[in-house]
Amino acid sequence: MSTTADDAPDANDMQTSVDYAEILKRIPHRYPFLLIDRGENWVKNKSMVGIKNVTFNEPFFNGHFPENPVMPGVLLIEAMGQTGAVLMSKSLDADVEGKTIFFMSVDGVKFRSPVRPGDVVRMPVEVVRHRGDIFKFRGEAYVNDKIVCEAEFAAMVVESPK
């Protein structure tokens, strides 16, 4: 990825945390499908760490699996994607009205260990490259400093139908 003067941080970029209220402003996901609680270490056009506090009352645990609750792997990928979408929206300072950020691709997914109720999932997501409204990311998910999932994925800004 090439960097330009536009990529250099300014005073507005110094806020490195993203709270729940800002997440709700930046992506359209809502309960039960909002899968990040906050963001940490946001760096414009570079990276952010998404945080998901996994609780026993998550709706997917009723069926996955009642006797052995495990967070579905596809939801870990979605949580990394939501982290990337917030990073993207904040980096572009996107007007989210009438727009949605969609996955374009997911590659190289590996699941290493199950995620269970009570776990805190930390998801460092970094920009591999971007051009305009299209970003490619590399994401990982950790519980207690142990990697549980990794993937590369791409996303783009799409106008919502009117």
C-alpha positions in Angstrom: 0.0 0.0 0.0 1.3 3.4 -0.8 1.0 6.1 1.7 0.4 9.8 1.0 0.2 12.9 3.0 -3.6 12.2 3.3 -2.7 9.1 5.3 -0.7 11.0 7.9 -2.6 11.4 11.2 -4.0 14.7 12.1 -5.4 16.0 15.4 -8.8 14.4 14.7 -7.1 11.0 14.3 -5.5 10.9 17.7 -8.6 9.3 19.4 -7.6 5.6 19.4 -10.7 4.1 21.0 -14.1 3.5 19.5 -16.9 3.2 21.9 -20.2 1.4 21.5 -22.1 4.5 20.5 -19.7 5.3 17.7 -19.9 1.7 16.5 -23.7 2.0 16.3 -23.3 5.2 14.2 -20.7 3.6 11.8 -22.3 0.2 11.0 -25.9 -0.9 10.6 -25.7 -4.1 12.7 -27.9 -4.4 15.8 -28.6 -7.0 18.4 -28.4 -10.0 18.0 -26.0 -9.5 15.1 -23.8 -6.7 16.4 -20.7 -8.7 17.3 -18.2 -6.1 18.6 -18.5 -4.2 21.8 -15.7 -1.6 21.3 -12.6 -0.8 19.4 -9.1 -0.1 20.6 -5.9 1.2 19.1 -7.5 2.6 16.0 -5.0 4.0 13.5 -6.4 5.7 10.4 -6.1 3.5 7.3 -3.9 1.0 9.2 -5.5 -1.0 12.0 -7.9 -1.5 14.9 -8.5 -4.1 17.6 -12.2 -5.1 18.0 -13.4 -6.5 21.3 -16.2 -9.0 21.8 -17.3 -10.0 25.2 -18.9 -13.4 24.8 -21.7 -14.1 27.2 -23.7 -17.2 27.9 -27.0 -15.5 26.9 -25.8 -15.1 23.2 -28.7 -16.4 21.1 -26.6 -18.8 19.1 -25.6 -20.8 22.2 -29.2 -22.2 22.4 -28.5 -24.4 19.4 -24.7 -24.4 19.0 -24.3 -26.5 21.1 -26.6 -26.7 24.2 -24.4 -29.2 26.1 -21.1 -27.8 24.8 -21.6 -24.1 23.9 -19.2 -22.9 21.2 -19.4 -19.6 19.2 -19.9 -20.4 15.6 -16.7 -19.8 13.5 -18.6 -17.9 10.8 -19.6 -15.4 13.6 -15.9 -14.9 14.5 -15.3 -14.0 10.8 -18.3 -11.7 10.9 -16.9 -10.0 14.1 -13.6 -9.5 12.4 -15.5 -8.1 9.4 -17.4 -5.7 11.6 -14.1 -4.6 13.1 -12.8 -3.9 9.6 -16.0 -2.1 8.7 -15.7 0.3 11.6 -12.0 0.8 10.8 -12.9 1.5 7.2 -15.8 3.9 8.0 -13.8 5.8 10.5 -10.7 6.0 8.2 -12.8 7.3 5.3 -14.9 9.4 7.6 -17.7 7.9 5.6 -21.2 9.4 5.6 -22.9 6.1 6.5 -26.4 7.4 5.5 -27.6 5.4 2.6 -24.4 3.2 2.4 -23.4 -0.2 3.7 -20.0 -1.9 3.9 -20.2 -5.4 2.4 -17.8 -8.4 2.4 -16.3 -9.0 -1.1 -14.2 -12.0 -0.2 -12.9 -14.1 2.6 -9.7 -16.2 2.2 -7.3 -18.3 4.2 -9.6 -18.9 7.1 -8.2 -21.1 9.9 -10.0 -22.0 13.1 -7.6 -22.9 15.9 -9.6 -23.2 19.1 -13.2 -22.9 20.3 -14.6 -19.7 21.8 -16.9 -20.2 24.8 -19.1 -18.2 27.1 -17.1 -15.9 29.3 -14.3 -15.4 26.8 -13.2 -12.0 25.7 -12.2 -12.0 22.0 -9.6 -9.5 20.9 -9.5 -9.1 17.1 -6.6 -7.1 15.7 -7.5 -6.2 12.1 -5.0 -4.5 9.8 -5.3 -3.0 6.4 -3.3 -5.0 3.8 -4.1 -2.4 1.1 -6.9 -0.1 0.0 -7.9 1.9 -3.0 -10.8 4.3 -2.8 -13.8 2.6 -1.1 -12.3 -1.0 -1.3 -10.2 -2.3 1.6 -8.4 -5.7 2.0 -7.7 -6.8 5.6 -5.9 -9.4 7.6 -7.6 -10.3 10.9 -6.9 -12.6 13.8 -9.0 -13.4 16.9 -7.4 -14.2 20.2 -8.7 -15.4 23.6 -6.2 -15.0 26.4 -3.4 -14.3 24.0 -4.1 -17.6 22.2 -5.1 -17.4 18.5 -8.5 -18.9 17.8 -9.2 -17.7 14.2 -7.5 -15.9 11.3 -8.5 -14.8 7.9 -7.9 -12.3 5.1 -11.0 -10.5 3.8 -12.0 -7.6 1.6 -14.9 -5.2 1.8 -16.3 -2.3 -0.1 -18.8 0.6 0.4 -22.1 0.0 -1.4 -25.0 2.5 -1.9 -28.1 1.2 -0.2 -31.2 0.6 -2.4 -33.7 3.5 -2.4 
